[in-house]
């Protein structure tokens, strides 16, 4: 899934707002923040396995593989059979590894709905004591305005809420929930921010045929109401099949655009069954970098398998999963 545009609410640059939160809440110095951001920004330009960061800048964790919504563009609706869930103890172990490695950002809620995890608040609190930048992704529907303070108290740095619609009609068509109730939650997070200085709040819009006519209206609705508005581009889910392996091979298609993907050079993703992959686009495939139950984060980051994926970007010849995502089509 590609991000086409990021808009900001405040005259204060978004990055400066984040730096202030980390300085006040996590004792992250200006020098430490600039170093972390430089590492991340360098990964934007990195196109070779030979100059990747020593550790990932970010890990993304799926807490559970279930959701209370069934959004038409989301791979979560394709979950089959057993519903997996990472235990609190496993999550603590992952966070400890990330902390020991000096990983700067941990994101919770990849794809599935994070608030369905019974220990979410405890996990967020644990992470915020060990990781500078902790981000929660949610559809917001299971959070009540009166409970927003509980999330703020964990110390979470950023909240990202997926909406995909400017009005109830399209919201119901895509997501099936009550937009007005989620908007109350967003407004309450912004109210809490004025008191505590955090979290930063982002709303997102995944552009697809059923809502593309609302993109501008969505941006205008939220641009002065939250800290950032993100417009994403949906892609096809056709690649979610049992691919065997990735290697640098001419059998793969050459990417048709010049966009560079930062994920192989900065991210690790951990699924609710413990499997480790490059990013959320690898959901539902046999392609993996390891398992959190058998391998360390460092093992996965430096694996030959991951380096093969990085080589593909160097050669401009991608496996079907990366190619499909980079070309950003929705069918």
MARDREN-467326 format. One record per residue (C-alpha): residue number from 1; residue in one letter; x, y, z. Coordinates in steps of 0.5 Angstrom, whole numbers, always signed. Layout:
<pts>
     n   res       u       v       w
   NUM     A       X       Y       Z
...
</pts>
This chain:
<pts>
     n   res       u       v       w
     1     X      +0      +0      +0
     2     X      +3      +7      -2
     3     X      +2     +13      +1
     4     X      +1     +19      -4
     5     X      +1     +25      +1
     6     X      +2     +27      +8
     7     X      -2     +34     +10
     8     X      +0     +37     +17
     9     X      -5     +41     +21
    10     X      +0     +46     +25
    11     X      +5     +51     +23
    12     X     +10     +47     +28
    13     X     +13     +42     +23
    14     X     +10     +35     +25
    15     X     +17     +33     +26
    16     X     +19     +38     +31
    17     X     +12     +36     +35
    18     X     +15     +29     +35
    19     X     +22     +32     +38
    20     X     +18     +36     +43
    21     X     +14     +30     +46
    22     X     +20     +25     +46
    23     X     +24     +31     +49
    24     X     +19     +32     +55
    25     X     +17     +25     +56
    26     X     +22     +20     +54
    27     X     +28     +25     +55
    28     X     +31     +24     +48
    29     X     +36     +30     +47
    30     X     +36     +34     +41
    31     X     +42     +30     +38
    32     X     +39     +23     +40
    33     X     +33     +25     +36
    34     X     +37     +28     +30
    35     X     +41     +22     +30
    36     X     +35     +17     +29
    37     X     +32     +22     +24
    38     X     +38     +22     +20
    39     X     +38     +14     +20
    40     X     +31     +14     +18
    41     X     +32     +19     +12
    42     X     +38     +15     +10
    43     X     +34      +9      +9
    44     X     +30     +13      +4
    45     X     +36     +13      +0
    46     X     +39      +6      +1
    47     X     +38      +2      -5
    48     X     +44      -3      -3
    49     X     +44      -9      +3
    50     X     +51      -6      +4
    51     X     +49      +0      +7
    52     X     +43      -1     +11
    53     X     +43      +1     +18
    54     X     +46      -4     +23
    55     X     +39      -5     +26
    56     X     +32      -4     +23
    57     X     +29      +3     +25
    58     X     +22      +1     +26
    59     X     +19      -6     +28
    60     X     +11      -7     +26
    61     X      +7     -12     +31
    62     X      +1     -15     +29
    63     X      -2     -17     +36
    64     X      -8     -21     +34
    65     X     -10     -23     +27
    66     X     -18     -21     +28
    67     X     -22     -15     +27
    68     X     -29     -12     +29
    69     X     -29      -9     +22
    70     X     -29     -13     +15
    71     X     -26      -7     +10
    72     X     -27      -9      +3
    73     X     -20      -7      +1
    74     X     -16     -10      +7
    75     X     -13     -17      +7
    76     X     -15     -18     +15
    77     X     -22     -21     +12
    78     X     -18     -26      +8
    79     X     -16     -29     +15
    80     X     -17     -37     +15
    81     X     -18     -41     +21
    82     X     -15     -40     +28
    83     X     -14     -33     +31
    84     X      -7     -32     +33
    85     X      -5     -28     +39
    86     X      +2     -26     +41
    87     X      +2     -27     +49
    88     X      +4     -21     +53
    89     X     +10     -25     +55
    90     X     +12     -26     +48
    91     X     +10     -18     +47
    92     X     +15     -16     +53
    93     X     +20     -20     +50
    94     X     +20     -17     +43
    95     X     +20     -10     +46
    96     X     +26     -12     +50
    97     X     +30     -14     +44
    98     X     +28      -8     +41
    99     X     +30      -4     +47
   100     X     +37      -7     +47
   101     X     +38      -6     +40
   102     X     +36      +1     +40
   103     X     +31      +1     +35
   104     X     +27      +8     +36
   105     X     +20      +6     +33
   106     X     +15      +1     +35
   107     X      +8      +0     +32
   108     X      +2      -4     +34
   109     X      -4      -6     +30
   110     X      -1      -8     +23
   111     X      -7     -10     +19
   112     X     -12     -12     +25
   113     X     -15      -9     +30
   114     X     -10      -8     +36
   115     X     -15      -6     +41
   116     X     -18     -13     +41
   117     X     -12     -15     +45
   118     X     -14     -16     +52
   119     X      -7     -13     +55
   120     X      -6      -8     +50
   121     X      -6      -2     +55
   122     X      -1      -6     +59
   123     X      +3      -7     +53
   124     X      +3      +0     +51
   125     X      +5      +2     +58
   126     X     +11      -3     +58
   127     X     +13      -1     +51
   128     X     +13      +7     +53
   129     X     +18      +6     +58
   130     X     +23      +2     +54
   131     X     +22      +5     +47
   132     X     +22     +12     +45
   133     X     +17     +13     +39
   134     X     +11      +8     +40
   135     X      +5      +8     +35
   136     X      -2      +5     +36
   137     X      -6      +4     +29
   138     X     -13      +3     +30
   139     X     -20      +4     +27
   140     X     -22      +7     +33
   141     X     -29      +4     +34
   142     X     -28      +0     +40
   143     X     -25      +6     +44
   144     X     -30     +10     +48
   145     X     -29     +18     +49
   146     X     -29     +17     +57
   147     X     -23     +11     +56
   148     X     -19     +16     +51
   149     X     -15     +18     +58
   150     X     -13     +11     +59
   151     X      -9     +11     +52
   152     X      -6     +17     +54
   153     X      -3     +15     +60
   154     X      +0      +9     +57
   155     X      +5     +14     +54
   156     X      +4     +13     +47
   157     X      +7     +18     +42
   158     X      +2     +17     +36
   159     X      -5     +15     +35
   160     X      -6     +13     +27
   161     X     -14     +12     +26
   162     X     -16      +9     +19
   163     X     -23     +13     +17
   164     X     -23     +12      +9
   165     X     -29     +16      +8
   166     X     -32     +24      +9
   167     X     -39     +22     +11
   168     X     -43     +16     +14
   169     X     -45     +13      +8
   170     X     -39     +12      +5
   171     X     -36     +10     +12
   172     X     -41      +5     +12
   173     X     -40      +2      +5
   174     X     -33      +1      +7
   175     X     -32      +0     +14
   176     X     -39      -2     +17
   177     X     -39      +2     +23
   178     X     -41      +9     +26
   179     X     -37     +15     +24
   180     X     -40     +20     +28
   181     X     -38     +16     +34
   182     X     -30     +15     +32
   183     X     -30     +22     +31
   184     X     -32     +24     +38
   185     X     -26     +19     +40
   186     X     -21     +23     +35
   187     X     -23     +30     +38
   188     X     -22     +27     +45
   189     X     -15     +25     +43
   190     X     -14     +32     +41
   191     X     -17     +35     +47
   192     X     -12     +30     +51
   193     X      -6     +33     +47
   194     X      -8     +40     +49
   195     X      -7     +38     +57
   196     X      -1     +33     +56
   197     X      +2     +35     +50
   198     X      +1     +28     +46
   199     X      -1     +24     +43
   200     X      +0     +26     +36
   201     X      -6     +24     +32
   202     X      -6     +22     +25
   203     X     -13     +20     +20
   204     X     -12     +16     +14
   205     X     -16     +15      +8
   206     X     -15      +9      +3
   207     X     -16     +11      -4
   208     X     -21      +6      -8
   209     X     -26      +6     -13
   210     X     -32      +7      -8
   211     X     -29     +13      -4
   212     X     -24     +17      -9
   213     X     -29     +22     -10
   214     X     -29     +24      -3
   215     X     -21     +25      -2
   216     X     -21     +32      -3
   217     X     -27     +33      +2
   218     X     -24     +28      +7
   219     X     -17     +32      +7
   220     X     -21     +39      +8
   221     X     -25     +36     +14
   222     X     -19     +34     +18
   223     X     -13     +38     +16
   224     X     -14     +43     +21
   225     X     -17     +38     +26
   226     X     -12     +33     +27
   227     X      -4     +33     +27
   228     X      -4     +30     +20
   229     X      -8     +27     +14
   230     X      -5     +21     +10
   231     X      -8     +19      +3
   232     X      -6     +12      +2
   233     X      -7      +8      -5
   234     X     -10      +1      -5
   235     X      -7      -4      -8
   236     X      -9     -11     -11
   237     X      -9     -17      -6
   238     X      -8     -22     -12
   239     X      -1     -23     -10
   240     X      -3     -27      -3
   241     X      -2     -34      -5
   242     X      +3     -39      -3
   243     X     +10     -36      -7
   244     X     +16     -41      -5
   245     X     +22     -36      -5
   246     X     +25     -30      -7
   247     X     +31     -29     -10
   248     X     +34     -24     -15
   249     X     +32     -27     -22
   250     X     +30     -24     -28
   251     X     +23     -28     -28
   252     X     +20     -22     -24
   253     X     +17     -16     -27
   254     X     +21     -10     -27
   255     X     +18      -4     -23
   256     X     +14      +1     -28
   257     X     +15      +7     -23
   258     X     +21     +10     -20
   259     X     +18     +10     -13
   260     X     +23      +7      -8
   261     X     +21      +3      -2
   262     X     +24      +4      +5
   263     X     +21      -2      +8
   264     X     +27      -7      +6
   265     X     +32      -2      +9
   266     X     +29      +0     +15
   267     X     +23      -5     +17
   268     X     +21     -11     +20
   269     X     +14     -14     +21
   270     X     +12     -19     +26
   271     X      +5     -23     +25
   272     X      +1     -25     +31
   273     X      +3     -32     +29
   274     X     +10     -30     +31
   275     X     +13     -30     +24
   276     X     +17     -25     +21
   277     X     +17     -21     +15
   278     X     +19     -15     +11
   279     X     +12     -11     +11
   280     X      +5     -12     +12
   281     X      +5     -14      +4
   282     X      +7     -21      +5
   283     X      +1     -23      +9
   284     X      -2     -29      +8
   285     X      +5     -32      +4
   286     X     +10     -37      +6
   287     X     +15     -32      +5
   288     X     +18     -30     +12
   289     X     +25     -28     +15
   290     X     +24     -33     +21
   291     X     +20     -34     +27
   292     X     +20     -29     +34
   293     X     +20     -36     +37
   294     X     +26     -39     +34
   295     X     +30     -33     +31
   296     X     +32     -26     +34
   297     X     +30     -19     +31
   298     X     +38     -19     +29
   299     X     +38     -25     +26
   300     X     +32     -23     +21
   301     X     +35     -17     +20
   302     X     +41     -19     +17
   303     X     +39     -26     +14
   304     X     +41     -28      +7
   305     X     +33     -28      +5
   306     X     +32     -21      +7
   307     X     +39     -19      +3
   308     X     +36     -22      -3
   309     X     +30     -18      -3
   310     X     +34     -12      -2
   311     X     +38     -14      -8
   312     X     +32     -14     -12
   313     X     +31      -7     -11
   314     X     +38      -6     -13
   315     X     +37     -10     -20
   316     X     +30      -6     -21
   317     X     +27     -13     -22
   318     X     +22     -15     -16
   319     X     +18     -21     -14
   320     X     +11     -21     -15
   321     X      +9     -18      -8
   322     X     +14     -12      -8
   323     X     +12     -11     -15
   324     X      +4     -11     -14
   325     X      +5      -6      -8
   326     X     +10      -1     -12
   327     X      +5      -1     -18
   328     X      +0      +1     -13
   329     X      -6      -2     -16
   330     X     -13      -4     -13
   331     X     -18      -9     -17
</pts>
